[in-house]
Amino acid sequence: MVDTDSDGRRPVFAAERRQRILELVRANGAVSLRELAQAVQSSEVTVRRDLRALESEGLLNRHHGGATLPGDLNREASYVQKVTLSSAEKSAIADLAASLVEDGDAIVVGPGTTTQEFARRLSRHTELAVVTNSLLVAQALANSPRIEVMLTGGTLRGPILALVGSAAERSLAGLRVRRAFISGNGLTADRGLSTPNMQVACVDQALAAAAEEVVVLADHTKIGVDAMVQTVSAEQIDHLVTDDAAPRDVLDELGGKGVRLHVAQI
C-alpha cells in the first residue's frame, strides 16, 4: 500500500513507514506523535492512522499524543533513551517551572531529564538550597556557587542516574521545604503520577512528603499514561507544568481535582 500525505509530501510505502515507527517506539519506549511524524516525514494525520493499525495488531499502545510499547507499565527507559525525546517541550517546561522558584527557597528535586533541564535554569538564583537524589540535577548545579546542593544517600540506580533505597528515604525524613519538583513516567487524573519502579516511587514519595507543595513536570507524552507504581495521587499535586500538546480532557480532569495548570507554549 502506498500513501500520499495531505500536505503534498511524496508518496510513502505504509509498511516501510510503520516498520520505522515500530523501531522508534521499541528503541525509546514512548514517542510523541509530533516526533514520529518528523522522523518518518509524514503528517500527523497519517501517523495517527499508522498507530491505529499497529495497535490493532497488538504491536504498540496508542495514547494521547503518541505511542508506547505493549506491557509498558513496568518498563523503565534509560537516561540515554529519554534525553533526546521531546527536547523542545522539556526546555519550555523547565523555563516555566523555574518561575515557581524564588531566591532564598529551599526545594527538593527528583530525577529525570526534565528536572535536569529545570535545574539548569536555577543558576540565576541566590541563597537557594536544593536537596536531590539525582546525579543529573546535582551535576547541573555543580558550578553554581550561590546554590547549596545536598545529595541524598542511597544506592545508584544506573538507568536514571539517581539514588534510591532506604538510605535515600532516611536522608529526606524530617526535611521541610517549600516545594518539591518531581517527574515520572505517567500522569492521569485517576492515579496521579506513576513510575515503573517501586524503589524510585518510594523516594519520590519521600521527596513529595518533605514539601509544602508538589510540582509535577511532565511533557505531553506522559499525560494520560499509566505506569506500574503510583508516586503521588492527583489530589496531592499542587502544580502541573506541561506543554501545549497535552490532551485537554486530561488537563481538565486534573484541574477539577485542584491541580493548578501551567502550560508552556511550544
Secondary structure, DSSP 8 states (H G I E B T S, - for coil): -EE--TT----EEHHHHHHHHHHHHHHHSEEEHHHHHHHHT--HHHHHHHHHHHHHTTS-EEETTEEE-TTGGG----HHHHTTTTHHHHHHHHHHHHTT--TT-EEEE--SHHHHHHHHGGGG-SSEEEEESBHHHHHHTTT-TTEEEEE---EEEGGGTEEESHHHHHHHTT--EEEEEE--SEEETTTEEEES-HHHHHHHHHHHHTEEEEEEE--TTTBT---SEEEE-GGG--EEEEETTS-HHHHHHHHHTT-EEEEE--
